[in-house]
Amino acid sequence: MSSTHRSSVATFAGRAVEVRIERSARARRLTLRADAVRGVVRVALPARGRLGDAEKFIAAHDGWIAARVATWPVAVPFAPGAAIPFDGTSLWIDWSSSHPRGVKRDGERLIIGGPEATVPGRTLRWLRAAALADMATATHAIAALIDRQVTGIAVRDPAGRWGSCSSSGAIGYSWRLILAPPAVRQSVVAHEVAHLVHPNHGRDFWQLAKDLTDGDIKAARAWLATNGAALHWVGRAA
């Protein structure tokens, strides 16, 4: 188990980055991780380690940290005029106080009215609703192919996984999949539906997941490995 012992902000590669020193009963030595998804640098400090040693460790690896921070995605805030990824293309947030108060998609525009301060929250709610509608439809359609029942579908914002399937048949997804190309999203849906039959990652599971996927499952996984971190920076303040 780890607990944050000290949190501070430092500048690496011209970016302000949170640095967390986390004391861990499992750590046997000082270790360093630059988390591109959360935008945090983490140092694991052994239970009896000294804080000063952790600070020296960070200073000694300044170049290593900077090199990795330089590769991190940039934030794409939900703000008027911003272009956000959506379904393999992009949407331009077209806000004006003179627009109707609802949120409506018109081609490549996401038209939003009302107070400007509400744009981030309303954009997020629209995207989450779009993600749930899209993946719920796909999930039920794919589950019907193997005659399996889905007991519930939800969208959340996990940092470490794109989908999950419980033993009761409830399936959860990251809402951020709506930002990815359709083939990538469909592959994740097929993956989770396959878990309704095989609650593991054995050979039979992978064969079924492949059979339930229209596209190339390896290509979809590769796309998420390459581009997935950037999806977690969408909606983040600059």
C-alpha positions in Angstrom: 0.0 0.0 0.0 1.2 3.5 -0.9 0.4 6.9 0.6 1.4 10.3 -0.7 4.2 11.6 1.6 4.8 14.9 -0.2 3.3 16.5 -3.3 4.9 19.5 -5.0 5.0 21.1 -8.4 8.2 21.4 -10.5 9.0 22.5 -14.0 10.2 19.9 -16.5 10.5 20.5 -20.3 8.8 23.9 -19.8 5.8 22.3 -18.1 4.5 22.6 -14.5 4.3 19.0 -13.3 3.0 17.6 -10.0 5.7 15.4 -8.3 4.4 12.9 -5.7 6.7 11.1 -3.3 4.8 8.1 -2.1 5.9 6.0 0.8 5.3 2.3 0.0 5.6 -0.8 2.2 6.3 -2.8 -0.9 9.1 -0.7 -2.3 12.6 -2.1 -1.7 14.4 0.8 -3.4 13.6 4.2 -4.8 11.8 4.0 -8.1 10.6 6.7 -10.5 7.6 6.8 -12.9 6.4 9.5 -15.3 2.7 8.9 -15.6 1.6 10.2 -19.0 -2.0 9.5 -18.4 -2.4 11.4 -15.2 0.4 13.9 -15.9 2.1 13.1 -12.6 5.7 12.1 -11.7 5.7 9.5 -8.9 8.6 8.4 -6.7 8.2 5.3 -4.6 9.9 5.6 -1.3 10.6 2.5 0.9 8.9 2.5 4.2 12.1 3.5 6.1 13.5 5.6 3.3 14.4 9.3 4.0 12.6 12.1 2.2 15.9 13.8 1.5 17.1 10.8 -0.4 13.9 10.9 -2.6 14.5 14.6 -3.3 18.1 13.9 -4.3 16.9 11.0 -6.5 14.5 13.3 -8.3 17.3 15.9 -8.9 19.6 13.2 -10.2 17.0 12.1 -12.7 16.0 15.6 -13.9 17.0 15.0 -17.5 15.2 11.6 -17.6 12.0 13.2 -16.3 12.2 16.1 -18.7 12.7 13.8 -21.7 9.5 11.9 -20.8 7.5 14.9 -19.9 8.4 16.4 -23.3 6.6 13.4 -24.9 3.4 13.9 -22.9 0.2 15.0 -24.8 -1.0 18.5 -24.4 -4.2 19.4 -22.8 -7.3 20.0 -24.9 -9.7 22.0 -22.8 -13.4 22.1 -23.4 -13.4 25.8 -24.4 -15.0 27.9 -27.1 -13.2 27.4 -30.4 -11.4 24.2 -29.3 -11.3 21.2 -31.6 -11.8 18.0 -29.8 -11.4 14.4 -31.1 -14.7 12.6 -31.7 -15.5 9.2 -33.3 -12.3 9.3 -35.4 -12.7 12.8 -36.5 -13.0 16.1 -34.6 -15.7 18.5 -33.4 -15.3 22.2 -33.1 -16.9 23.7 -29.9 -19.0 26.5 -31.3 -20.2 28.5 -28.3 -22.1 31.7 -28.3 -24.4 33.3 -25.7 -26.8 33.9 -28.6 -27.1 30.1 -29.4 -30.0 28.1 -27.9 -29.1 26.8 -24.4 -29.0 23.2 -25.5 -26.0 21.2 -26.8 -26.4 20.1 -30.4 -24.1 18.5 -33.0 -24.3 20.0 -36.5 -21.7 18.2 -38.7 -18.3 19.1 -37.4 -19.7 21.7 -34.9 -20.9 21.2 -31.3 -23.2 24.1 -30.9 -23.5 25.3 -27.3 -25.4 28.3 -25.9 -25.9 29.6 -22.4 -23.2 31.0 -20.0 -19.6 30.5 -21.1 -18.7 29.1 -17.7 -20.9 26.1 -18.3 -19.2 25.0 -21.5 -16.8 22.5 -20.0 -19.4 20.7 -17.9 -22.0 20.6 -20.6 -19.5 19.4 -23.2 -18.5 16.6 -20.9 -22.1 15.5 -20.2 -22.8 15.5 -23.9 -19.8 13.3 -24.7 -20.6 10.9 -21.8 -24.2 10.6 -23.1 -23.0 10.0 -26.6 -20.5 7.4 -25.4 -23.1 5.5 -23.4 -25.7 5.5 -26.3 -23.1 4.3 -28.8 -21.5 1.6 -26.7 -24.8 0.3 -25.2 -26.2 -0.3 -28.7 -23.0 -2.0 -29.8 -22.7 -4.1 -26.6 -26.3 -5.5 -26.9 -25.8 -6.2 -30.6 -22.6 -8.1 -30.1 -23.9 -10.0 -27.0 -26.9 -11.1 -29.0 -24.5 -12.9 -31.4 -23.4 -15.2 -28.7 -26.8 -15.3 -26.9 -25.5 -13.7 -23.7 -27.3 -11.3 -21.4 -25.8 -8.0 -20.3 -27.1 -6.9 -16.9 -25.9 -3.3 -17.1 -23.8 -0.9 -19.0 -22.1 2.2 -17.6 -19.5 4.8 -18.6 -16.9 6.1 -16.2 -13.5 7.7 -16.4 -10.9 5.1 -15.2 -7.3 5.9 -15.8 -6.0 2.4 -16.1 -8.4 0.5 -18.3 -10.8 1.0 -21.2 -13.4 -1.5 -20.2 -14.5 -4.0 -17.6 -16.9 -6.9 -17.2 -18.1 -8.2 -13.9 -19.1 -11.8 -13.0 -22.7 -10.6 -12.9 -22.6 -9.5 -16.5 -22.3 -5.7 -15.9 -20.0 -4.0 -18.4 -18.3 -0.7 -17.9 -16.4 1.5 -20.4 -14.3 4.6 -20.4 -16.4 7.4 -21.9 -13.2 8.6 -23.6 -13.6 5.8 -26.1 -16.1 8.0 -28.0 -13.1 10.1 -28.9 -11.5 7.2 -30.6 -12.1 5.8 -34.1 -15.2 3.5 -34.4 -13.1 0.4 -35.1 -11.1 0.9 -31.9 -14.3 1.3 -29.8 -15.9 -1.7 -31.4 -12.8 -3.8 -30.6 -13.1 -2.8 -26.9 -16.8 -3.7 -26.8 -16.1 -7.1 -28.4 -13.3 -7.7 -25.8 -15.7 -7.0 -22.9 -18.5 -9.1 -24.4 -16.2 -12.0 -24.9 -15.6 -11.9 -21.1 -19.2 -12.9 -20.7 -18.2 -16.3 -21.9 -14.5 -16.4 -20.8 -13.7 -14.5 -17.6 -10.0 -14.7 -18.4 -7.5 -13.9 -21.1 -6.8 -17.4 -22.3 -6.6 -18.7 -25.9 -10.3 -19.3 -26.2 -11.1 -15.8 -25.0 -8.8 -14.2 -27.6 -10.3 -16.3 -30.3 -13.8 -15.3 -29.4 -12.8 -11.6 -29.1 -11.3 -11.8 -32.5 -14.4 -13.5 -34.0 -16.6 -10.7 -32.5 -14.5 -7.9 -33.9 -15.1 -6.7 -37.5 -11.7 -5.1 -37.7 -8.2 -6.0 -36.7 -8.1 -6.4 -32.9 -4.3 -6.1 -32.8 -4.5 -2.8 -34.8 -7.1 -1.5 -32.4 -4.9 -2.4 -29.3 -1.9 -0.8 -31.0 -3.9 2.4 -31.6 -4.8 2.7 -28.0 -1.2 1.9 -26.9 0.0 4.8 -29.1 -2.9 7.3 -28.7 -4.7 6.3 -25.5 -2.8 8.7 -23.2 -3.8 11.7 -25.3 -7.4 10.9 -24.9 -7.0 11.4 -21.1 -5.9 15.0 -21.8 -9.1 15.9 -23.6 -11.1 18.1 -21.3 -8.2 18.9 -19.1 -7.5 22.5 -18.3 -4.4 23.9 -20.1 
